[in-house]
Amino acid sequence: MNNEQLQDLLEFICKEGRICPQQNKWHELWEMLPDKQRVPHGWDPPLPLILTDWDNSTARQKMMRLKLHIQYAANKGILDRIEEFIKSLKRDEWHTT
């Protein structure tokens, strides 16, 4: 895993008021993550904060969950693919401040 690439991507998602992708794009990102598993209280990695969770979570919680998904992708060796997806998102495909 390239730690510099990971740090750069984590910094990128925090710029320009970005919080997380809009719900449908965030779900698409989560679907790209390999080796997802049902665990006693949900999923590993956890689901994106969409649908009912969207209105019941703060901007900080959303951002932290997205960062967790990016870290998971890095640990699974697919950071390049996730970075390409994230950087391809248009401004209106992001939930922003």
Backbone as CSV, one residue per row, in Angstrom:
resi,resn,N_x,N_y,N_z,CA_x,CA_y,CA_z,C_x,C_y,C_z
1,MET,0.845,-1.184,0.000,0.000,0.000,0.000,0.888,1.244,0.000
2,ASN,0.522,2.219,-0.790,1.253,3.468,-0.881,0.650,4.469,0.099
3,ASN,1.340,4.696,1.217,0.827,5.597,2.250,0.681,7.028,1.754
4,GLU,1.587,7.457,0.887,1.510,8.817,0.356,0.262,8.976,-0.512
5,GLN,-0.022,7.986,-1.328,-1.224,8.011,-2.165,-2.478,8.047,-1.285
6,LEU,-2.477,7.250,-0.227,-3.610,7.216,0.689,-3.798,8.587,1.344
7,GLN,-2.729,9.173,1.853,-2.824,10.489,2.495,-3.309,11.544,1.511
8,ASP,-2.797,11.513,0.278,-3.219,12.480,-0.738,-4.716,12.361,-1.017
9,LEU,-5.218,11.138,-1.101,-6.635,10.942,-1.373,-7.484,11.395,-0.186
10,LEU,-7.048,11.096,1.018,-7.776,11.538,2.208,-7.823,13.067,2.285
11,GLU,-6.737,13.718,1.886,-6.727,15.184,1.855,-7.647,15.706,0.753
12,PHE,-7.640,15.048,-0.401,-8.485,15.460,-1.529,-9.957,15.486,-1.136
13,ILE,-10.411,14.455,-0.438,-11.845,14.385,-0.128,-12.273,15.459,0.870
14,CYS,-11.321,16.064,1.573,-11.650,17.099,2.561,-11.608,18.507,1.977
15,LYS,-11.189,18.643,0.738,-11.057,19.963,0.120,-12.374,20.409,-0.493
16,GLU,-12.485,21.704,-0.673,-13.607,22.326,-1.377,-14.959,21.982,-0.762
17,GLY,-14.969,21.794,0.555,-16.225,21.546,1.257,-16.807,20.154,1.069
18,ARG,-16.025,19.230,0.498,-16.537,17.871,0.300,-16.753,17.186,1.646
19,ILE,-17.843,16.413,1.718,-18.111,15.596,2.898,-18.065,14.125,2.508
20,CYS,-18.859,13.753,1.519,-18.916,12.377,1.027,-19.647,12.407,-0.310
21,PRO,-19.536,11.338,-1.084,-20.325,11.296,-2.319,-21.820,11.298,-2.008
22,GLN,-22.606,11.771,-2.958,-24.061,11.677,-2.818,-24.424,10.200,-2.654
23,GLN,-25.587,9.944,-2.122,-25.968,8.599,-1.700,-25.775,7.524,-2.762
24,ASN,-26.263,7.752,-3.975,-26.155,6.706,-4.999,-24.705,6.446,-5.381
25,LYS,-23.872,7.480,-5.401,-22.451,7.305,-5.745,-21.688,6.640,-4.597
26,TRP,-22.068,6.969,-3.367,-21.408,6.342,-2.222,-21.731,4.853,-2.188
27,HIS,-22.977,4.510,-2.484,-23.342,3.097,-2.549,-22.545,2.398,-3.654
28,GLU,-22.381,3.057,-4.776,-21.595,2.497,-5.883,-20.148,2.254,-5.436
29,LEU,-19.573,3.197,-4.702,-18.215,3.027,-4.177,-18.156,1.827,-3.237
30,TRP,-19.116,1.726,-2.318,-19.125,0.625,-1.358,-19.226,-0.720,-2.075
31,GLU,-20.005,-0.776,-3.134,-20.147,-2.012,-3.898,-18.828,-2.452,-4.527
32,MET,-17.933,-1.511,-4.773,-16.626,-1.821,-5.355,-15.690,-2.491,-4.344
33,LEU,-15.963,-2.334,-3.066,-15.074,-2.880,-2.035,-15.170,-4.402,-2.008
34,PRO,-14.027,-5.088,-2.031,-14.031,-6.556,-2.052,-14.184,-7.153,-0.654
35,ASP,-14.545,-8.410,-0.634,-14.557,-9.214,0.599,-15.481,-8.673,1.685
36,LYS,-16.593,-8.058,1.289,-17.552,-7.579,2.290,-18.172,-8.795,2.978
37,GLN,-18.424,-8.655,4.275,-18.987,-9.763,5.046,-20.072,-9.271,5.989
38,ARG,-21.103,-10.091,6.150,-22.093,-9.837,7.190,-21.444,-10.173,8.521
39,VAL,-21.609,-9.295,9.483,-21.123,-9.530,10.840,-22.324,-9.374,11.773
40,PRO,-22.188,-9.764,13.033,-23.360,-9.761,13.920,-24.185,-8.471,13.918
41,HIS,-23.558,-7.327,13.811,-24.321,-6.078,13.885,-24.191,-5.265,12.605
42,GLY,-24.209,-5.914,11.437,-24.148,-5.176,10.184,-23.193,-5.781,9.183
43,TRP,-22.281,-4.949,8.698,-21.346,-5.346,7.648,-19.934,-4.925,7.984
44,ASP,-18.968,-5.650,7.415,-17.569,-5.270,7.444,-17.095,-5.224,5.994
45,PRO,-16.746,-4.053,5.471,-16.787,-2.756,6.125,-18.228,-2.284,6.311
46,PRO,-18.442,-1.345,7.235,-19.808,-0.881,7.488,-20.416,-0.231,6.249
47,LEU,-21.726,-0.278,6.178,-22.450,0.330,5.072,-22.207,1.837,5.039
48,PRO,-22.339,2.432,3.855,-22.287,3.898,3.816,-23.488,4.470,4.575
49,LEU,-23.343,5.680,5.042,-24.422,6.319,5.807,-25.425,6.939,4.828
50,ILE,-26.242,6.075,4.232,-27.223,6.496,3.242,-28.615,6.065,3.690
51,LEU,-29.606,6.412,2.895,-31.007,6.096,3.178,-31.398,6.655,4.542
52,THR,-31.883,5.843,5.453,-32.307,6.326,6.771,-31.145,6.950,7.533
53,ASP,-29.953,6.371,7.392,-28.791,6.882,8.125,-28.343,8.260,7.645
54,TRP,-28.707,8.633,6.417,-28.280,9.914,5.839,-28.740,11.080,6.727
55,ASP,-30.004,11.083,7.067,-30.564,12.181,7.858,-30.224,12.074,9.341
56,ASN,-29.795,10.897,9.766,-29.504,10.671,11.184,-28.015,10.668,11.497
57,SER,-27.201,11.179,10.575,-25.758,11.242,10.826,-25.255,12.642,10.501
58,THR,-24.203,13.021,11.198,-23.614,14.343,11.006,-22.655,14.320,9.817
59,ALA,-22.273,15.497,9.381,-21.280,15.607,8.306,-19.981,14.915,8.727
60,ARG,-19.592,15.095,9.975,-18.353,14.463,10.458,-18.463,12.936,10.421
61,GLN,-19.597,12.402,10.836,-19.783,10.943,10.798,-19.711,10.426,9.361
62,LYS,-20.307,11.146,8.435,-20.263,10.746,7.025,-18.822,10.752,6.521
63,MET,-18.092,11.824,6.835,-16.715,11.933,6.377,-15.846,10.825,6.979
64,MET,-16.045,10.527,8.256,-15.254,9.471,8.893,-15.568,8.103,8.290
65,ARG,-16.828,7.859,7.962,-17.195,6.573,7.346,-16.571,6.457,5.956
66,LEU,-16.580,7.553,5.191,-15.938,7.528,3.872,-14.446,7.250,4.017
67,LYS,-13.806,7.888,4.974,-12.377,7.646,5.196,-12.130,6.182,5.562
68,LEU,-13.016,5.601,6.347,-12.893,4.188,6.700,-12.970,3.325,5.434
69,HIS,-13.874,3.662,4.518,-14.001,2.913,3.264,-12.737,3.046,2.415
70,ILE,-12.157,4.228,2.398,-10.929,4.435,1.625,-9.776,3.647,2.244
71,GLN,-9.670,3.666,3.558,-8.629,2.888,4.244,-8.815,1.394,3.969
72,TYR,-10.045,0.934,4.008,-10.356,-0.464,3.714,-9.889,-0.810,2.298
73,ALA,-10.192,0.069,1.347,-9.773,-0.148,-0.043,-8.253,-0.237,-0.138
74,ALA,-7.560,0.632,0.582,-6.094,0.612,0.579,-5.586,-0.713,1.141
75,ASN,-6.182,-1.177,2.228,-5.763,-2.438,2.840,-6.020,-3.631,1.925
76,LYS,-7.023,-3.521,1.059,-7.369,-4.610,0.144,-6.665,-4.491,-1.208
77,GLY,-5.833,-3.457,-1.366,-5.052,-3.314,-2.588,-5.806,-2.750,-3.782
78,ILE,-6.910,-2.036,-3.535,-7.664,-1.468,-4.661,-7.758,0.061,-4.563
79,LEU,-6.793,0.681,-3.919,-6.829,2.129,-3.754,-6.833,2.852,-5.100
80,ASP,-6.072,2.362,-6.074,-6.042,3.004,-7.388,-7.435,3.079,-7.992
81,ARG,-8.166,1.995,-7.923,-9.510,1.935,-8.495,-10.461,2.897,-7.768
82,ILE,-10.376,2.923,-6.451,-11.241,3.798,-5.655,-10.865,5.264,-5.885
83,GLU,-9.582,5.540,-5.971,-9.138,6.916,-6.229,-9.647,7.393,-7.584
84,GLU,-9.545,6.557,-8.585,-10.033,6.910,-9.919,-11.537,7.222,-9.872
85,PHE,-12.287,6.389,-9.175,-13.733,6.602,-9.046,-14.026,7.927,-8.332
86,ILE,-13.370,8.147,-7.194,-13.612,9.351,-6.393,-13.274,10.606,-7.183
87,LYS,-12.145,10.585,-7.856,-11.718,11.778,-8.589,-12.522,11.999,-9.862
88,SER,-13.277,10.997,-10.283,-14.120,11.167,-11.476,-15.476,11.798,-11.134
89,LEU,-15.799,11.877,-9.846,-17.092,12.421,-9.446,-17.169,13.916,-9.748
90,LYS,-18.291,14.314,-10.298,-18.535,15.722,-10.580,-18.914,16.434,-9.280
91,ARG,-18.817,17.737,-9.291,-19.105,18.545,-8.101,-20.493,18.241,-7.535
92,ASP,-21.493,18.086,-8.399,-22.864,17.839,-7.913,-23.081,16.403,-7.461
93,GLU,-22.070,15.545,-7.614,-22.158,14.174,-7.118,-21.563,14.048,-5.706
94,TRP,-21.174,15.191,-5.133,-20.657,15.254,-3.775,-21.658,15.944,-2.856
95,HIS,-21.768,15.444,-1.655,-22.482,16.145,-0.588,-21.436,17.086,0.000
96,THR,-21.754,18.370,0.042,-20.784,19.374,0.473,-21.366,20.254,1.578
97,THR,-20.475,21.030,2.185,-20.900,21.972,3.219,-21.469,23.211,2.579
